[in-house]
Amino acid sequence: MDNGTMPFDAPLPVVVAFVALYIALAVGNGFVARALGKHVALWVVISLIPVVNYFFFVYIGYSVVLGILHRLNAIQSRMGVVDT
């Protein structure tokens, strides 16, 4: 039999490392969801779904940027700064 020719025939330490990485990212996304006021459990579960999580990570990036912009606009409006 061929050794290592299967597409998902990875050694166990590599698989464990990837699973640990995805769990860590899912927990981190839970903290981001809480800070943005989103549904924490939903974000964690979606972060653990293979293939879907890659697209979801892009969504999270944009959500963080938009959340920061929203907070900066709120601070600016409280200070009474006029937009130019």
N, C-alpha and C positions, 0 to 999 in steps of 0.2 A: 504494500500500500504506500501511496505517496504520503510523506510526512510534511505537513504545513502547506498543503495546496488548497485546502478548503478555505473559502472566503472568511469564515468566522472561527477559524481554528487558531485562536490566540492562547498563549500560555496563561495559566491561572493567575500569576501575579499581575499581568497586564490587565486582565479582566477585573480583578479586585481593585486595582488602581483607578480604572475608569469608573467603576461603580462608586468608589469613595469620592472621586471628584464630582460626579453628578449629584451625590447626596449633599456634599458640601455646598455646591452651587444652589441646590434647591433650598437648603436652609438659609443661605444668604439672600435668595430671592424672597423668602418669607419675611425677612427683616425689611427688605426694600418695600414689599407690599404693605407692611404695617406702617412704614413711614409715609407712604403715598396715600394711605387710607383705602387700600384695595382689599379684596378677599384673600386672606393669607393662605388658607388651605388650598384654594383653587390654584394659586400661583405655584405652590410647592408641588402639587400633583402634576400640573402641566409641565413643570421643569423636569420631572422625572420620566416623561414619555419620550422615548427615542424618536428622532427625526423631527418631531413637533417642537422639541425643546430648542433646536437651533433657530427656528423662526421666532420662537417665543423670546429668546435672548435678545434678538434684534428689537422686538417690541418693548422689552424691558428697558433697553438703552434709550429708546425714544421717550418712553414714559418718564424716566428719570430726568432727562433733559427738559421735557415739558413741565414736570413738577417743579424743577428749579426755576424755570422762567416764570411760572405762575406765582411762586413765592416772591421772587424779585419784583414782579409787577405789583404785588400786594404791598410790599414794603415801600415801593416808590409812590404808590397812591396815598399811603398813610403819611408820608413825609411831605406831600404836596408838591412834588417835583413835576414840572410841566414837560410833557414830551416835545421834543423838537423835530 
